[in-house]
Amino acid sequence: MTAQNKRRQLLKLLATGSMAVGGASQAFAGRAWWQGLQGFGNDDARPSRPPSKRKKIPLNDLRPGKMPLRSDEMLLQMDAAIKRLSEQSGRQNWPSMPKVRMLRPDDEHEAVAVVRRILAATGDMPARAARATSGSYTYDDHMVTAVKRFQQRHGLRPTGRLDRPTRAQLAVSPASRLRQLRLNRQRIARLVEGRIADRYILVNAASFELEAVSRFEVQQRHRVIVGKPDRQTPDVVATIKGLNFFPYWRVPMSIARKDLFPRLMKEPEYLDKEHIRVLSKSYNGPELDPRTINWSTADEKIVKFRQDPGPWNALGLVRINMPNEHIVYMHDTPMKPLFGQRYRAFSAGCVRVQGVMDLVAWIASSEPGFASKSAVDEILDGGQPVDVTLTRPIPVHFTYVTAWAEEDGSLQFRPDIYGRDGAQELVGSADPDALAAAPRNFSP
């Protein structure tokens, strides 16, 4: 196999996220593949921890069915849920959660009785099971099953253990949930105002999820990575106008000022390692010698950074071009292991998409020459920058919905990671495993 063919094969594997860790490590001189490929922070990676002995829990965190989040059908489901919750919140007092560290199967604790009452009230524990075990303080199999169901509905890891994030969500009263539902109904109602295009994409930052919708039915769902709480993914209404394969990354001024300048004061050789060029006044301006720049006094309006295309690029192998005032967009990423996390607020505001080439093929499917995904594969095989301008642009909506109801009537809630719902209790408690997984890098 020639060197060029090897490179093409590597790029295709990166695009699909199917590369095995061992093979990638060989490709990058013994380093873990994500250390060699992520756009920034290669050397800030935390030391690898011993493999966890915990049983891996499938994510199963994408919405089921064909009903879009943005739909009149969803509003009808939410209306029915609001009616049910209104009746519930008016007829019972919500018990206070006792202080307890962690409860696991077969533990004994007085808090079990209170949690059982809550789980029965939310419908996560059948009334018959709750009655049969009403006098017990044992964290039994009924409790584990009910807690898993509750965790699944609230966007938490369904471990069955009563951990801190789960206790925080259990403590939220029906009255608070009712206010949350009503607020989110307003958000969805605003989304469905006016004409809805035959094809569009919706990203819900609160649930780390993307829906590609055609003729009022969801055709694809993708896990996404969104902005960190201090660099939130904004609400956006925009239009996808093109696709940029093997893109340059033009580092935004905010990232240059907050992240890159301080990094270069400590590690000036960082630019060479990450294939980043320094340019004057514009991203197409003349190249500067970084050794002549005082990074402590550099001006981001004058000093510009542009990262070359390639497997090291922070945008991965494709950028979805959607001009908007916030300068955010969707793109690939070399940091694919982060899609394995349930909590995925790791970016600087842009949206990274799992399985992005499937989405790209869907976006381009109405374009001449893109009737099948093979056209995308051919561009990847070429290994060279290619810009595709859409003749049929596609609307895209970035939104923030923390509560909704599915077709089976089940209520779904997500922690209010951006604090937009107006109540601290809805923010919940951070998952320590999610915090441990958070990268120390900076990228879009």
N, C-alpha and C positions, 0 to 999 in steps of 0.2 A: 504494500500500500504506500503511495507517495505521501510526502509531507502535506501537500495540499489536501489530499483526500482525508488524511487523518484529522486535519483541522476542521474540515467540513463535518466529519462524523462527530467530532467533539461538540461543535456548535449546535448540531441538531439535538444531541443528547441534552445539552444545556437548555435548549428551547423547550423541550418537553419535560424537563425535570426528572428524567428517568435514569440519570447517570448513577451508577453504583459508587459508593464512597471509595472503595479500594481502587477502582480503575481511575477515578479522578485524581486520587492522591498521587498515582504514578505520573499522571500528566503534569502535575505541578510540583515536581521535585520533592515528593515526600510530605508536602503539607496537606492538611485536611482540605477537601475541595472547596469548601465555602470560604476558607481563609484565602485561598488563591484567587477567588472570583468576586468576592463582594466589592462594591464600588469604593467603600471607605472602611477604615478601622481594622484592617487586616491584623495589625500588630496589637490591637486592643482586645483581641478575643480572649476571653477568660480561659484559664486552664481547663482542659477537659476533665469532667468528673467521671468517676467510675460508673459503669452502666447501672441504671436504676433496676432494682429488683421488683418494682411495682409492675403489675400486669398492665400492658398498654391498653388504654381505653380508646375505642374508635371515636373520632370527633362527632360524626353524625350531627353536624350543626348547621346544615343548609335546610332551608324551608322545603317541605314536600309539595308535590302537586303542581298543577299548571296555573293556579290563580296568582296573578301578580300582586305584589304589595300595593302597587298604585292602580287601584281599580274600584269600581262601584261595588263589586262583590265583597271586597274587603271592608268597605264602609258598612255594608249590611251586616257582616259578621261582627264588626265592632259595636254596632248599635245593639245587637242582641246580647253581646257580652256586657255592655254597659248596663243594660236593663237587669241582667242577672246579678251583677255585682252591686247595683244600687239596692236591690232587695236584701242581699246578704249583709252589706255594710250597715244597714239600718236596724238590724235585729240582733246584733251580738257585739259584745265587747271583745276586743282583741287581747289575748293574754300577753303579758310581758315575757320576753325571753330571759330565762335565768342565765347567770354567768357560768360558763363552762368552757373549758379549753377545746377538747376534741372528743367526740364519741365515735366509737367503732363497734362493729358487730360483737354482741355478747357483753358489752359494757353495761354496768349498772349505775344509774344516776336519776335523781329526781326530775331532771330536766326532760327526761324521756316522755313523761306524762304530758307536759306542756307542748312539746313538739308534736306529739301524737294528735292533740286537739287541733293544732294548727293545720297539720297535714290532712286531717279529716275535713276541716272547714274549707280548705282549698280544693278538695276533691282528689288529692294525690294519694290518699289512703282510703280505700273503700270503707263505708260506714260499718259494714259487718266485721271487718278486721279490726277496726278501731274499738268496737264494742267488746269483741272477744278478748282483747288484750288491755282493756281499760285500767285494770288494777295493777299492771306490771310496770316496773321500772327498768326492764331489760331492753336493750337496744337489739331487738330480734330481727328476723328475716323480713317481717312485715314492714318494720321501720326502714330497713335498708332499701327495699323495693320502692317504698313511697318517697324516700329522700332522693333516690336516683331520678324518679320521675319529676320531682320538684326541681332538682338541679337542671335537668334537661330543658325544662320549660323556662328556666331563668338564665340560660346561657352559661351555666357553670359546668365544671368537669363532673360528670355523673359517677362519682366514686362511691356513693352510698354512705360516706362518712360525714358526720356533722362537723364541718370545719368552719373557720371564721367567715369566709364569703357566703356560705350557705346560711349561717345564723343571721347574717346581716339582712339577707333577703327574706328569711322567715319572719323577721321582726316587723316588716312593712305591713301596715294594717290594710284591710279592704278599702277603707276610706281614701288612703293615700294611693292605692292602686287604681281606684276609680278616677281620681283626679288625673293620674298618669294616662289612663286610657282615653279620657276626654281630650287631654292635650294632644295626644298622638292622633286621635281622630281628626282634629283640626289640621294637623300637619298633612295627613293623607288627603283630606278634603281639598287642601290647597294644591296638592299634586295633580288631582284629577280635574281641576278647573280648566275649561277650554277644550280645544281639540287634542285628542291623544293620537300621536302618529302611529302608523301601522307597525313600524319597527322603532324600538328605542332601547336604551340601556339605563338601568337604575342602580345606583350604589347606595346601600344603607350602611353608613359608617358605624352606627350603633351595634349592628349585628355582624359586621365584617363580611358583608355578602354583596354580590352583584347578581342582578337578573338581566338577561337578554330576552326581550319580549318581542314577539311577532304576532300580529293579529289577535291581540289581547290574551295570548297564552305565553307562559314562560318557556323558552326553548332551551336555555342554558342557565345554570347557576354556577358561580365561582366563589371560592373563598378569596378574600382580599385582605391586604394590610393597609391600614389607614393611619392618619396622623396621630402622633402622641398627644396627650391632653394639653401640653403646653405649645403644641403646633398643630392645631386641630384641622382636620379636613373640613373645609367650609361647605355650606349649602351652595350648589351650583346648578344653573341651567345653561347648557352650552350645546354645541353641535360638533360631532366628530367629522372633521373635514379631510383627514388623511392619516396615513400610517408611515412611520419612519423606521425602516429596518436598519439595523446596525447604526444606531443614532450616536451623535455626539451628545454629551451631557454638558449643557451650559449652566454652570453652577450659579444659582440665584444669589443676588447680593446679600440677602439675609443669612444664607448658609455660609457665604464667604466671610462675612463679618463675625458671626457668632461662633463659627466652628473652625473654618479653614485657617484664617489668620492666626488664631491662638495655637493651632496645631503646628503651623509652620515656624512659629517662634521657638518651639521646642525641637522640631524635627524637620529641618529644611529639605532633607532628601526625600520627603514624603511624596512630592510631586512626581519625581522620576519613577518611584515604585508604582504609582497609580496612573501613570500615562496621562498626566494632567499638564496642559500647556498654560502659560501665563501670557495674556494678551493685553494690549493697551486700548482702553476706552470702549472697545466693543468686542463681541465674541468673534468677529472676523478681522479684528485689528492686527497690527504688527506684533510679532512675538517678542516678549521681553525676556531678559536674562534674570531668572529669579534670584540669583546671587547678588544682584545689585539693588534689591528691594529690602527696605527696613519694614518687616512685617508688623512691628509694634505701632507704626504710624501710617501703614498703607490705607488707601482710600478705595473702598469697594466700588465707587463710581468710576474710578479710573482703571484699577487693576481687575481684570476679568480672568476667569478660569474656565477652561474647556477640556473635558475629558475625551480622549480618543475612543472611537468605537472598538469593541472587542469584548471578550468574555470577562474582562475586569470592569467593564462599564457599569455604573450604578443603575442605569436604565435597562440593563440586560440587552436583549437582542431586538427589542421593538418598543417603540413609543407610540401611543395612540394620541394623535394631535387633535385637541379640542380647545381652541382659543377661548380664553375667558379672563376676566379682570383679576382673578386670584392667582393666575399663572400656575394652576394645578392641572394634572392630567393623569392618565392611566398608563402603566408601563409594565414591562417584564422586570425581573430582578434576579441577580445571582444568589440572593439569600433565600433560596427556596425552603430550607428547613424550618423557617419561621412560620410557614403555612401549617405546620403541624401543631401550632399552639392554638388553644381556644381563644385566648385574648391576643388580639393582633393589632394593637395601636403602637406601631414602632416607627412610622415614617415621619418626614418633615411636612406632611400635608398632602402629598400626592398619593395615588392609589396603586398599589402593586397587585397584580392579578395572577392567581394560580391558574395554570393551564391556559396562559394568555394566547398561545397560538391557536387554540380552538376558538377563542373569542374573536381573534383577528380574522380567522377564516370565515366566521359568521358575519362579521362586519363587512368583509369584502365580497361576500357570496353573490351580491347583485351587480358586481363590477365586471366589465368585459375581461375574460381570461381568468376569472377567479371562481368559476362554477364549482370547482372541487378544491379541497385542501392541498392538493398536490402543487398548486401554483405557489402557495406559501412555502412549501417544502423546497421548491426550486430556487426561490429567493434565498432561503437559508443555505442551500447547497452552494450558491454562488459566493457567499461570504463577503459581499461588498455592500456598502450603503445603497439603499434603494428607497425612494420616497414615492408613495402611492397617493394620488389625490382622488378622493371619492367623487364620483359623478352623482351619487345619491347619498348625501350627508345624512347622518343618523343623530337624532337628539339624544342627549345624555343628561341625567339628573343625579346629582349627589344630594342625599337627604340624610335625616337623622331621626329614625323612628325607633323608640325604645319599647313599645308595647303594641301588640296586635292580636288578632284572633284567627285561627286557622279554620279550614272548612269543617273540621270535625268538632268545632266549638272550643277547642283547647285554647286557653289564654297563654300568650307568650310575652315574657318580659326580658329585658336586657339591662344590665347595670348602666346607669347614666354616666358613662365614662367622661363626658365633657361637661357635666353639671348643668345641662340646659333645661332640665325638667323642674328646677326651682326648689328642690327639697334634698337636703343632705342625705337623708336616709335612702333615697333612691340611687345615690352614687354607689352605695355598697362598700364592701371591703375588698382591697386588692388581693388577688390570688398570689401567694408567695412564689409558686412555681412560675407564674407569668413574669413576675419581677425578675426572677433568676434567669429567665430566658431572654430578657431584654438586651439587645445589642448595644454596645457602647459606641457604635459608629454614627456617622451622619450621612444621610442620603435622602433623595427626594421621596 
